[in-house]
Amino acid sequence: SGCIGCEAASSLARLGLDVTLLTTGRAPQEARLGERTADRLAGWIREDGVVVHGRVGVTAVEAAGKQLSVQAPGGPYLADLVLMATASPTMPAWPAAPD
């Protein structure tokens, strides 16, 4: 999870939304900032009410009735809204918006 994803997760949680952050590293920003700083960042995000799951790669986002189902190890994770903040050129296909 990059800076924008972490900031969005914390901000939305502070607004009262239930937020789950999935990150491919053990902790957000670990590859960029190192283990100690990444652990501290994950702690701050958790203090804001975000549920953080590390070592999770999203494989798909699918329609599930009026919700979305995020397919990933440890999931699926059901959501009303999915925000993908990624610099990756390989994003999963998006389902059609539910009515």
C-alpha positions as CSV (number, residue, x, y, z in Angstrom):
1,S,0.0,0.0,0.0
2,G,1.3,3.3,-1.0
3,C,1.1,6.7,0.6
4,I,-2.2,7.6,-1.1
5,G,-3.8,4.2,-0.2
6,C,-2.8,4.6,3.5
7,E,-4.0,8.2,3.7
8,A,-7.3,7.3,2.0
9,A,-7.8,4.4,4.4
10,S,-7.1,6.5,7.5
11,S,-9.2,9.4,6.3
12,L,-12.3,7.3,5.5
13,A,-12.0,5.5,8.8
14,R,-11.9,8.8,10.7
15,L,-15.1,9.7,8.9
16,G,-16.7,6.7,10.4
17,L,-16.6,4.2,7.6
18,D,-15.5,0.6,8.1
19,V,-12.2,0.3,6.3
20,T,-10.1,-2.7,5.5
21,L,-6.7,-2.2,3.9
22,L,-5.1,-5.0,1.9
23,T,-1.4,-4.8,1.2
24,T,0.9,-7.1,-0.7
25,G,3.7,-6.5,1.8
26,R,3.8,-7.7,5.4
27,A,3.0,-4.1,6.4
28,P,2.2,-1.0,4.3
29,Q,5.3,0.7,2.7
30,E,7.6,-2.0,4.1
31,A,9.7,-2.3,0.8
32,R,10.1,1.5,0.7
33,L,10.5,2.4,4.3
34,G,11.8,-0.7,6.0
35,E,10.2,-3.1,8.6
36,R,10.4,-0.9,11.6
37,T,8.8,2.2,10.0
38,A,6.2,0.1,8.2
39,D,5.2,-1.5,11.5
40,R,4.8,2.0,13.0
41,L,2.8,3.2,10.0
42,A,0.5,0.1,10.3
43,G,0.0,0.9,14.0
44,W,-1.1,4.5,13.2
45,I,-3.5,3.3,10.6
46,R,-5.0,0.7,13.0
47,E,-5.3,3.4,15.6
48,D,-7.6,5.3,13.1
49,G,-9.8,2.2,13.0
50,V,-8.5,0.5,9.8
51,V,-8.3,-3.2,9.7
52,V,-4.9,-4.0,8.0
53,H,-4.2,-7.4,6.3
54,G,-0.6,-7.9,5.1
55,R,0.7,-10.3,2.4
56,V,-2.5,-10.2,0.6
57,G,-2.8,-9.8,-3.2
58,V,-6.1,-9.0,-4.8
59,T,-6.9,-11.4,-7.6
60,A,-10.4,-10.1,-8.6
61,V,-13.2,-7.7,-7.7
62,E,-16.6,-9.2,-8.5
63,A,-20.2,-8.1,-8.2
64,A,-22.0,-9.7,-5.3
65,G,-25.5,-8.5,-5.3
66,K,-25.5,-4.9,-4.2
67,Q,-21.9,-5.3,-2.8
68,L,-18.5,-6.1,-4.2
69,S,-16.5,-9.2,-3.4
70,V,-12.8,-8.6,-3.3
71,Q,-11.1,-12.0,-4.0
72,A,-7.9,-12.4,-2.1
73,P,-6.2,-14.8,0.3
74,G,-8.1,-14.7,3.6
75,G,-11.2,-13.5,1.8
76,P,-13.4,-12.9,0.1
77,Y,-13.9,-9.5,1.5
78,L,-17.3,-8.0,1.0
79,A,-17.5,-4.2,0.5
80,D,-19.9,-1.5,-0.5
81,L,-17.1,0.5,-2.0
82,V,-13.6,-0.5,-3.2
83,L,-10.8,2.0,-3.7
84,M,-7.7,0.6,-5.4
85,A,-4.8,3.0,-5.1
86,T,-2.1,1.2,-7.1
87,A,0.7,2.0,-9.4
88,S,0.6,-1.5,-10.8
89,P,-0.1,-1.9,-14.5
90,T,-1.9,-5.1,-13.9
91,M,-5.2,-4.4,-12.2
92,P,-8.0,-6.9,-11.9
93,A,-11.1,-6.4,-14.2
94,W,-13.8,-4.4,-12.6
95,P,-17.4,-5.6,-12.4
96,A,-20.3,-3.6,-13.6
97,A,-21.7,-1.2,-10.9
98,P,-24.7,-2.8,-9.1
99,D,-28.1,-1.1,-9.6
